[in-house]
């Protein structure tokens, strides 16, 4: 090993360089989190996308979803129809996957109506049928009502595109499920305008 003098820098072993580098990185990362130190580096060169793990498009499917603007339009149309009829309702619009896009509680709507509207919308889109029709299926399959997140009461209407469900509209709070469903249908019909 060469002799070390005070004026010459001492060579560090690979292990020591790794330990020192890790310590510096930890200090910079910790300080950066508190804003004490700022570091910049040249951007990494962009790599070509890896072919491994890529799915061939023939193995994929596409679905159609309502826009937020369309869901809002449908929900407001349902509330407007209810107000015109002197009813106080809640309305929910869910996407094809049952995720809530828009939910409105009309002035004076009962506290139970909010959750009921969402469940009716989910039920309608899940079976691509009005919930009033689904209620009739309970005679043959009473355990349908046990599926989490569903509500087998009239008041839910599916929204379709080319026969496939793209959303569900649920309304709750009117004196009858049939009236709720009329308001849900008004919301669905507003999308055709």
C-alpha positions in Angstrom: 0.0 0.0 0.0 1.4 3.4 -0.9 2.5 5.6 1.9 0.1 8.3 2.9 1.2 11.9 3.4 -0.7 14.7 4.9 -1.0 16.6 1.7 -2.3 13.7 -0.3 -6.0 12.6 0.0 -6.4 9.1 1.4 -8.2 6.6 -0.9 -11.4 5.1 0.6 -12.3 1.5 0.2 -15.3 0.7 -1.9 -17.3 -0.2 1.2 -16.5 3.1 2.9 -17.4 5.0 -0.3 -20.8 3.2 -0.4 -21.4 4.0 3.3 -20.4 7.6 2.8 -22.5 8.0 -0.3 -25.5 6.5 1.5 -25.0 8.8 4.4 -24.8 11.9 2.1 -28.0 10.8 0.3 -29.8 10.3 3.6 -28.8 13.8 4.8 -29.8 15.3 1.5 -33.1 13.5 1.5 -33.9 14.4 5.1 -32.8 18.0 4.6 -34.8 18.3 1.3 -37.9 17.2 3.2 -37.5 20.3 5.4 -36.4 22.6 2.6 -32.9 23.1 4.1 -31.0 21.8 1.1 -31.8 21.9 -2.6 -30.1 19.7 -5.1 -30.6 19.4 -8.8 -29.5 16.8 -11.2 -29.5 16.4 -15.0 -32.7 14.7 -16.2 -32.4 10.9 -16.7 -32.4 9.9 -20.3 -35.8 8.6 -21.3 -35.9 4.9 -21.8 -37.9 3.1 -24.4 -41.0 1.4 -23.0 -40.3 -2.2 -22.1 -41.9 -4.8 -24.2 -42.2 -7.2 -21.3 -45.5 -7.0 -19.6 -47.2 -5.1 -22.4 -50.7 -6.3 -23.2 -51.8 -6.9 -26.8 -54.8 -4.8 -27.6 -56.8 -7.9 -28.6 -56.6 -8.8 -24.9 -58.2 -5.5 -23.8 -61.7 -4.2 -23.7 -63.0 -0.6 -23.5 -66.0 0.8 -21.7 -67.9 3.9 -22.1 -68.6 6.2 -19.1 -70.6 9.4 -18.6 -68.7 12.6 -18.3 -69.0 14.5 -15.0 -70.9 17.3 -16.9 -73.4 14.7 -18.2 -73.9 13.1 -14.7 -74.4 16.5 -13.2 -77.0 17.4 -15.9 -78.9 14.1 -15.2 -78.9 14.7 -11.5 -80.1 18.2 -11.8 -82.9 17.2 -14.2 -84.1 14.6 -11.7 -84.1 17.2 -8.9 -85.9 19.7 -11.1 -88.6 17.2 -12.0 -89.1 16.4 -8.4 -89.3 20.1 -7.4 -91.8 20.7 -10.2 -94.0 17.9 -8.7 -93.6 19.3 -5.2 -91.4 16.4 -4.0 -88.2 16.5 -1.9 -85.7 13.9 -3.1 -82.1 12.9 -3.2 -80.5 11.7 -6.4 -77.3 9.8 -7.2 -75.6 9.1 -10.5 -73.0 6.3 -10.6 -70.7 5.2 -13.4 -70.6 1.8 -15.1 -68.5 0.5 -12.2 -71.0 1.7 -9.6 -68.8 4.6 -8.4 -70.7 7.7 -7.4 -70.1 10.6 -9.9 -72.7 13.0 -8.5 -75.0 13.0 -5.6 -77.5 15.8 -4.7 -79.8 16.1 -1.7 -82.7 18.3 -2.5 -83.8 20.9 0.0 -85.9 19.2 2.7 -85.1 15.6 1.5 -85.2 13.0 4.3 -81.9 11.8 5.8 -82.4 8.2 4.6 -82.9 9.3 1.0 -79.3 10.1 0.3 -77.9 6.6 0.9 -81.0 5.0 -0.6 -80.5 6.9 -3.9 -76.9 5.7 -4.2 -77.9 2.1 -3.6 -80.7 2.3 -6.2 -78.4 3.8 -8.8 -75.8 1.0 -8.1 -78.5 -1.7 -8.3 -79.8 -0.3 -11.6 -76.4 -0.1 -13.3 -75.3 -3.5 -11.9 -78.3 -5.3 -13.6 -78.8 -2.9 -16.4 -82.5 -2.7 -15.5 -84.9 -0.4 -13.7 -85.1 -1.3 -10.0 -88.9 -1.6 -10.3 -88.3 -4.6 -12.6 -85.6 -6.1 -10.3 -88.0 -6.1 -7.4 -90.1 -8.6 -9.3 -87.1 -11.0 -9.5 -87.0 -11.3 -5.7 -89.9 -13.8 -5.9 -87.6 -16.3 -7.8 -84.3 -15.3 -6.1 -85.0 -13.7 -2.7 -81.3 -13.7 -1.7 -80.6 -11.0 -4.4 -81.4 -8.4 -1.8 -78.5 -9.6 0.3 -75.9 -8.4 -2.2 -73.9 -5.6 -0.5 -74.6 -2.1 -1.8 -77.9 -2.9 -3.5 -81.4 -1.8 -2.8 -84.3 -3.6 -4.5 -86.9 -0.8 -4.4 -88.3 1.2 -7.3 -86.4 4.4 -8.0 -83.3 3.3 -10.0 -82.9 3.6 -13.7 -79.9 2.5 -15.9 -78.4 4.7 -18.5 -77.4 2.8 -21.6 -75.3 3.4 -24.7 -75.8 0.9 -27.5 -77.6 -1.4 -25.1 -74.8 -1.5 -22.6 -75.1 0.1 -19.2 -72.9 3.2 -18.7 -74.4 4.7 -15.6 -77.2 4.4 -13.1 -79.5 7.1 -11.6 -81.1 6.5 -8.3 -83.8 8.7 -6.6 -85.2 8.4 -3.1 -87.5 10.5 -1.0 -90.8 10.7 -2.9 -93.9 9.1 -1.4 -93.6 6.0 -3.6 -90.9 4.1 -5.5 -92.8 4.6 -8.7 -92.6 8.4 -8.3 -88.9 8.1 -7.5 -88.4 6.1 -10.7 -90.2 8.7 -12.8 -87.7 11.3 -11.5 -84.8 9.0 -12.2 -86.1 8.5 -15.7 -86.3 12.3 -16.2 -82.6 12.4 -15.3 -81.8 9.7 -17.9 -83.9 11.4 -20.5 -82.1 14.6 -20.0 -79.0 12.9 -21.4 -80.6 12.4 -24.8 -81.1 16.1 -25.3 
